[in-house]
């Protein structure tokens, strides 16, 4: 074994002569015989296999829906209930200052392109009102309320609407304050949103337009990055880049100035490459994509390009499994769950398509202590897979949202349901 700082043989990479990022069969076989890479992460050393150690397989899951009365499974001491259903692709949720719950109905192939509002008037934990809050959007995802404005991130731009007195339907006209590159590779059309604790900056997660830059890096400008703007859309900066698809974002509760994100890594290098991850984000940091992964391990399809970037690529903090489509991220800051969960992170895994055996399709918990990851990811909400061999699943978890009462909401966009996890009293 060699460490990640010892790059794959440069001589081996330089013999790769296929164009357009394609790697020939004999070259894949040679790469597969290379030793693995030992990488030091925030939760200890991991060993990554060489590229093409296994053949890249496409295995899409089949969603069969939830049988009546069946729910996902949480650890002992928790109860899982159906919080709301009857949606069409409830991809993301956001909780407003007055405890309103906003749910985006947005999809890859078909999309209702609207936001549903759920309101619990008597604050008993059960919503009584359900209305269409805003419609005629363009693949919306991230939502945010700052002062007297409601923000929605469509795939093609960030829109800002005047918002006062918590209406059930937004009748005001929105203004596009930031143009964003639309669409993207696979599900990379999503645009996530987060404000800093002071409400003076907004962060936008923008996924790549390709797997590994195969369409040309001129098509990846302002992509595979987290953008930082003022609330009025001005003063845009690249906060961090080399993040193939940064989705869920949250602030480390132990250090409100430390941004974390969940990132989908690249495809077609084999079953166990490259692990998705959650990581702290350094301003101005470069995290590898597309030239390298987990620090300076070069991607063979890029033929040793941009060694200057590869050399400075940052190793992400917590690997969470290859091809798991880790999308949701939320730190748990409430007190309703047992003490071990305080200030730890929940990760929603939408599930794989690029593994011979499906993986993901669950919610993980990553323990933290003193603001640092303190243990390996552990299963928290499972039971989404019906039959592994047949790749049949009941649903697919994505967003994870902590409610003000300390319960955890889990958006199951394929099951068209939002699940609620509560701790038993």
N, C-alpha and C positions, 0 to 999 in steps of 0.2 A: 504494500500500500504506500501511497505518497500523500502528502498533504495538499490542500487546495492551492497553497502558494507555489507548489511545484506543478507547473502547467503541463498539460498533455504535451507529449513530444512535439516540438515545433517542426521538426523534420517530417513527422507524420502528417501534420496539418498542411504543410506546404505542398504535399504531393496530391492534395485534393484539388482536382482540376475541373470537376464538373461545373457547369454554369448554373446561374440562377438559384444558387443555394442547394442544388441537388447533390446528393452523395451517392456514388456508384456502389453496387453490391460488394465488390471486393474491398472497397474502402471502408464500408460499414463493418465487414468481417474483421478487418485489421483493427479498427477502433474498438470493437467489442472484446478484443483480446488484451487490451490495455488494462493495467491495474485500476482499481477503483480510486476514488478520491475521499480522503478523510477531511472533513470540514468541522472546524470549531464553531459552534453556535452558542447562543445564550443559554441553551438547556443541555449543553454537553456536545461531545463529538458525535457526528453522524458519518456513515460511510455511504457515498453515492456510487452506484455502479457506473461503468463506462458507458458512453453513448452506444446505442444499438445492442446492449447486452441481451435484450429481448426484442423481438420484432414488434414494431408499432402496429397495434390492432385497433380497429374501429368497432366499438360495441355500444350502441345506443340502448339506453334503457327503455322499457315499455311501461308507461304509467297506466295502471289498471284501476286506480281509484280506491278510496277507503271503504271497506265493508261497513255496514251499519253497526255502530257501537264500538268500532275499533279505533284506537288512538295510538300515537307514538308512545314510546316507553322512556320514562325518566328514572333516575336512581331512586332507591328506597327513601321514603320521607317526602316525596313530591307527588303531586297530582297533576295530570294532564287533562285539560278539557278543551272542547271546541269553543273558541271565543267568538268566531264569526265565520260564515261560509257563504256560498252562493256568489262568489266572485268569479271574474275571468282574469286569470293571471295576476293575483295580488302580489306583485313583485317586491314592494318596499313599503315600510311604515314610518311614520314620524309622529311624535307626540308634541302637541302644542303647549304653550304656557298655561292654558286653562284646562289641560288634560284632554282636549279633543284629540282623537286619533285619526290621522290622515293616511289613507291606503291608496297607493298607486296601482291601477290596473293597466299593465303595460307588458307587451310580449314581443318575441322575436319575429314570429311568422304572422300572427294576427294580434291586434292590440286595440283595446277599447279606448286607449289614450285619454283616460280620465282619472280623477281623484275622488274617492269616496270618503266622506267624513262620518265618523262614529262618535256620538256624544253621550256621555253618562251624566245626566242632569242631576241625579240625586247622589252621585258619588258612592254608589254601592258596588262598584266594580263590574256592572253590567250596563251596556249601552242601551238607551231607549230610542235614540234617533239615528237614522241612517239615511244619508242624502248624497246626491251627486254634488260635490263641492265645486268642481271645475272640469270642463270637458274640452274636446277638440284640441288636444295637445298632440305632440309628436314624440312618441316613445318617451314619456316622462320617467324620471326615477327620483333623484334627490329632491328633498323639500326642506324648507327652512323658513322660520319666522324671525325677523329682526326688526325691532321697533314697530313701525307702522307699515311693514311690507311683508308680503308672502313671496318667497322665491321658489321657482320650480325649474329643475334642470331637464330640459328636453335634450334629445340626442344632438340637436343642431344648435343649441344655444341656451343661455341662462336668461330666464324671464323674471321680471319683478312686477308685482301687482300691489297697488295700494290695499292695505288690510287694516280695518279698524272694527272694534266692537265684536270680534269673533263671529262673523256671519256664517250661516249654514250653507250659503251659496255665494261664490265670489262673482259679483256682477261687474267689477271694475275691469278696466282694460289693462292688459299687461304690456310691458315694454321689454324688448330683447336688449339686455345691457351687455351681454358678451356673446359673440359669435363663436361657436364651437365646431370642430370638424365632425360631421355627422357619420352615423353608422360605425362599422368596424368589423373586425374578424369575429366570426361566430357570434357570441353574445356581447361583444365589446361596444355595443351601441349605448350602453348605460353610462350615466354621468352622475356621480355621487356628490353630495354637498355636506359641508360642515363649516360652522363658524368658530372662530376662536372664542375663548371664554369672555373676552372683553367686548365681543361683538363688533370689532373694528376691521376684521379680515374674514374673507370667505375662501374656502378651499374647495376645488373642483377636481374630482378624480376622473381622468380621461384615459380610456383603454386604447391599446394599439389598433391599427387598421389591418394588421397582418399577424401571422404566427411568429415569424422571425425576420421581418423586414423584407420579405420576398417581393414585394411590389415596389421596392425602392424607398430609401429613407427620406426622400423628398416628400413622400406621402405620409410621413410620421411626424411632421412638424406639430408641436403642441399636443402630441399624443404620448401614450405610455408615460404619463407624467401626472403630477399633482400641481395644479395651477393655483396661484394666490392672487386675490383681487381685493380691492376696496368694496364696501357694500354697494356702491353706485356703479361698479363694473370697471372702474379706472385702475391704473397702476398695476396692470397684470405682470406677474413674474412667474417663472418656472420655479416652484418651491423644491421639487425633487423630480428626477427622471430615471429612465431605465427600469421603470415599474410596468411590466407588461399589461396588467389590467388591475389597477388599484381601485377596489370597490368600497367595502365598508371602511369607514374612518371614525376614529374616536380619540379623545385625549386621555392619556394616562392619568388616572385620578391622583396618583402620588406626585405627579409633576405636570401641572396643567399646561406647560409649555412644550410637552413632548407629544407629538402627533404619532399615532399608530394607524396602520392600514392593513387590510387583507388583500393579497395579491395572487392572481391566477398566473402560474408560470406556463412555459411553452409546451407544445405538443410534438409528437412524432419522433421522440428519441428513445422510446421503449416504455415498458410498463411503469418503471420506477424513476423515470426522469421526466421532468424536473419537478421536485416537490413544490407545491404551493406553500405560501408562508404568511405569517403575520409578522410585522416588524415595526420598530420605531423608525421615524423618518428624520433625517438630518437635513437642515436647510442647505440646498445646493448639492445634496448627495446624488450619486449615480449608483444604481442598483443592478447594472449588468445588461439588461435587455437592449438589443438582441444579441450583443457580441459575446456575452459570457453569462454564467449563472453561478449562484452561491459564491460570490466573490469573483475570483479571476479564473474560473474554469471555462475555457473558451468553447463556444458552440461550433462544432465542426462545419456547420453549413455556412459559416461566415468567413471561413478560410483565413483566420488570423487578422481580420480587419480591426481597425481602431484599437491597437494595442495600448494606446495612451489611455483609453477609457477602461479597458480590461484591467489595467494595472491599478486603477483607483476604485474599482467596483467594490461596493460595501456588501459584506456577508449579512443576509437577513437574520433576524433574531430567532424565530421559532418556525421550523418546518412542520407542515401539517398534512403531508401526504401528496404524492404525485397525482395530478389529474382530478383532484377531488372537487374542483370548482369552488374553492373557499371564497365566499362572497360577503357574507354578513360578519360584522364585528361590533361588539358592544362590551364595554367594561361594566362590571356590576358594582355599583356604588351604594346600593341600598342595604338594609339590614334584615330583610324578611327571610333570606336564605341563610343556611348555616354559615358560621364564621369563615370557613375555608374558602367560600366564594367571594368574600369581600375584596373588591379591587382587582379580581381576576377578570379574564376575558372570555366571552362566548364567541364562537365562530360557527357561522352557518355554512354547511357544505352542500352545494347543489347537486354534486355527484358527477361521476366520470362518464366519458364517451370514448376515451383513448386508452383503455386498458383491456387486457384479455379477460380480466375478472373485475367487475364493477367495484368502485370504491367511493367513499364519501357517503352522501345521502344520510347525513346526521348532523347534529350540533355537537361541537367539541367544547370543552372547558379547559382553559390554560391557567393554572394557578400563578399568582404573583405574590411576592413578598418584598416590602420596602421598594416598590416601584419597579421590580425586576422579575422576569419570568423565573419561577422557582421549581418547576417540574415539567414533565412531559405532558402533552395534551392528553386528555382523557375523555371518553365518551360521556355525553350528558343526555342527549335526546336521540334515541335510536328507534328502530322498528319501522323505518320507512321502506326497507327492502322486503319484498314478499318472497322472492325466489332468486337467489344469486346466480344459479346456473342459467336460468332463463332470462336473467336481467330484468325481472319484473319488479316494479316498485309501486307502492301505494301513492306516493307523492314525493316532492323534492323541496327540502327546506332551503331558505335563502336568507332573508333579513332576520336579524335578531334585535329586539327592541325592549329595553327595560322600562316597565311602567312605573309610575310614581308610587304605586303601592308595593313595589318590589317584585311583582310578578314578571315573568319573561314571556313576551310574545314572539312567536316564530311564524313567519310567513311561509306557507307551503304553496308556491305559485302553481305547481302542476296539479296539486290536490284541491286548488281553489278554496283554501281554508287558512284561517289564522288560528294557531294553537296557543293556549295559555298554560304556562307551567307555574304552579304555586307550591310553596312549601307548606307541608302539613303542620297544623298548630298543635 
